[in-house]
Amino acid sequence: MMDREHSLTFTVRNCEIGPHQGAHVRSLLDYLQETADSQIRDLGVTIQELMERGLYWVLSAYRLEVARYPRAGEAVTVRTWHSGRQGRFYLRDFLVLDARGKHLAAATTSWALIDKVKGTHVNGQRPIPDLPLLQAKATERGLEHLPALDAPVHSDCFRVGSGSIDMYNHVNHVFYIQWALDSLRLKVPAAALPVSIEAVFRNAAVEGDRLRVAFKKAEGEKVWLHAVTRENDGEELVRLRTRWEGMGAGGQ
C-alpha cells in the first residue's frame, strides 16, 4: 500500500531568490506543484498518460500561508497528501519544512479532473487509482468563499506570452498569482511580503489573450482583493485575496 503522505526535498537556488533574500512565492508554488505531481506519478499514472486519454487536472482553489521564506542554499521539504473530496473536487494539502523540521508554509488546494472532449468533470469512471487518504488539514481556515472585486482602484493590462503557458496550453496557475502580487508592488510597504494568498480559479487564459489585473484594499492596509479578467469579453478568470506583513531578510 502506498504511503498516505508523500514528500520531496528541494534546495533553494540563487535564481529563485528575490530582493528580500527569500525565495519568490512562485518558487514555493512550483515546489508544491512538483511534489503533488510526484505522488500521482508514484501511483503509476503520469500527467502525460492522462492527457493521452483526454483527461487533465484543473486547479479550483488555493490557500497558501507563509511563516518564513527560505533563503538560497536551504533544503526545503514539501509534504503532501490527499485530504478528501468535496463533491467533484479532490482536496490536497501541503506542509513546507526547513532542514530542522521547522514550519515554513502550508497550503490547502482543490482540484478537478476534467474530460477535455466533453468539457465536464470526470465522475464514476475511476480514471486514476484511489488516492491514499489522510484526513488532516495543513491550514486552519482551509478554503473560503472570496468576494467579488467591486470598483477596483487600479488595473494593468497586458498580453499573455508563451513563457506562462503549461503543458495543457493554458496559463499555469502560478502566473496568475504572481501577476496579482506584482500589481501591488508600488502599493505595499517595501519590507512587506505576502503571508496569506487565497485564489479561486474560474476559467483559463491562453497565449495571446489580453488580461487585466485589478485590485483594491479589503481590510485596512494589509488585506487586498484582486481579480484577473480577460479584456475582450470581461470574463473573470481568477479571484484572489492577499495579506501582507513586514518581514526581514529571508522572510523572518
N, C-alpha and C positions, 0 to 999 in steps of 0.2 A: 504493500500500500504506500502511496506517495505521501510524504510529509505534508501536513496541512499548511505549514509555513515554509516559504522559500526565501532565500537571501542571496545577494550578490554584494561584493565589495569593490569599490571604485577608489582610485587615487585622484584627488583634485589636481587638475593641470593648470599651469600658469595661464593658458589661453582661456580658461573658464573663470578667471578672477576679474572682478570689477574694481572701480576706484576706491571702494571701501575695504579692499583687500580680502573680501569674502567672495565665495562662489556666486555667480549670477543665478537668479531664480530659474532661468531656462536650463541651467546645468542640473539643478536639483530635479526639475521636472523630467529631464532626459534620463536621469538615473532611475527614477521611479518607473518610467515607461519601459526601459530596458529590462528591469527586474520583473515586471509583470509579463513581458514577452517571454522571458526566460522560463518562467514557471509553466506557461502554456506550451512552450516548446518541449519541456520535460514531460509533459503529458502525451507527447507524440503527435501533436497537431500544430504545425507551424502556421504562421500568418500566410505564407505563400501557398500552402496547401489549401487553406480555407478560401483564398482568393480564386484558386483554380476551380473551386466548387461554387463560385459566385457569392461567397459569404465574406463579410468584413465586420470588424469591430468598430463601433461608434461610441465615442465618449459623450455621456449625457450631462454629468455634473461633476464638479471638483471642489474640494475644500482642502487647502494647504495651510498648515500652521507652522511657523518657523520660530524656534527658540534662539538659534545661532546659525550663521552662515559659515561653513567650513572654509579654511584657508588653503592656499596652494600646498601641495605635498601631503595633506591629511588623507588618511584612509577613512572612507565613509562606507558604512554597511547599511544597505537597504533591506528591510524585511517586509514581505508582503504576504497577504492571504486573502482568500475568497471568504467574505464575511456574511454571505447570504444572498437572498433575492428580494427584490422589491417589485412585485408584478412581473413585468417582462424584462427587468433590468438586473444585471449581475452587479453586486457590490464588492468592491475591493479596497482594502485598507493597507496603509504603509506606515512603517516607522523608520526613521533615519537616525543612525547612531554613529558616534565618533569611535576612535580606536579603543577608548576606555569603556565603551558601552553607554556613554552619556547621551542623553536625548538631544538631537539637533532639530528634528522636524517630524511632522506627522501629516498624514493625508487620508481622506476618505473620498472614494470615487464611485461613479455609477456608469455602467457600460451596457450597450445593447449589441446583439448580434443581428446583422441585417442581411436579408437576401437582396442582392444588388438588382437582379432582374425584376423581382416583384416589388421592390422598394418597401418591404414590410419586415417586421420583427420575426425572427425565427423562433417558433414555438412548437414544442412537441415532436420535433424531428431528431432530437439528440444528436446534433452535428458534431459535438465535442464530448469527450468523456466527462463524467461528473467531476466537478472541481472539488477537491478536498475542502471541507467546510471548517472554519474556525470562527465561532460566534463571539468575536471580540471587536471592539471599536478602538481605532487609533486616535480619533478626535472626539472630544467630549460632546460637542454640539452636533456633529455629523452634518448632513446635507440639509439645507434650509431653503425655503422659498426666497427668491430675490425680487425686490420691487422693480418695476419698470423705471427707466430713466426719463423723467419729465423735465422739460425746459433746461437742457444742458447749458453749461456756461461756456463751453469751449468744444471745438471739434477740429480734427485734422482729416484730410482726405488724401489717399494715396492708391497706387495701383499695385496689385499683388504680383510679386515676381516669382521666378522659378525656385529660388532658394528656400521658400517656405512650404513647398509642395511635398507631400509624403507619397508613399507607395500606392495609396488609393487615388492619387491625382487630386487630392483636396489639400487645403491648408492644414498643416499639423496643429493640434490644439495648443502646443507650446507657444506658437507665434501670436495667436490671439491674446494670450495672457501677457506676453512681452510687449505687444503693441499698446495694450491698455496701460501697463506700468510706465512705458516710455512717454506716453502722453502727459503724465503728471510731473515729469522731472523738474519743470520750472515752477511748479505749484507747491511742492512739499519742501520742507527744510533739507538742506544739502546733506545733513547727517542722518536723515530718515531712510528707513528701509521697510519694505512690505513684510509684516509679520503675520498677516492673515490674507489669503486670497480665496475668494469663492467665485465660481463660474458656472453658468448654465449654458449649455451648447444647444442651439435651436436649429441651426442649419449650417451648411458648409459653403465656403468660398473656393474658387478655383483660380488658376493663373489667369491674369488679365482683368479680373474683377476690380472695380474701384470701390474701396471701402472707406467708411467714415468712422472714426473713433471719437466718441464724445464722453464727457464726464461732468460731474458736479459733486459738491460736498454733500454728505449724508448726515453725519453726526459730528458737530464741532469741527475741529481741524484735522482729525485723524482718520476718518472714515469717508470713502468716496464710492460713488456709484459710477459704473461705466457701461457703455453699450457700443458694440461693433455692428454696424449696419452696412448693407450693400447699397451703393449710391443710386444705381439705375432703377431699382424698384423699391427702395426704402425698407427692405426686409431686415429685421433684427436677426443677426446670426449668433451673437454671444452677449449675455448679460453678466456683469461682474460686480463684485463688491470687494474693496480692498481696505485694509487698515495698516497704518504706517506708524512706526515708533523710531525715536532717535536711538541709533546704535553705533557703537565704536567700530574700530578696525576689526575685520573678521566677523562682524555681526554680534559682538559682545555688548 
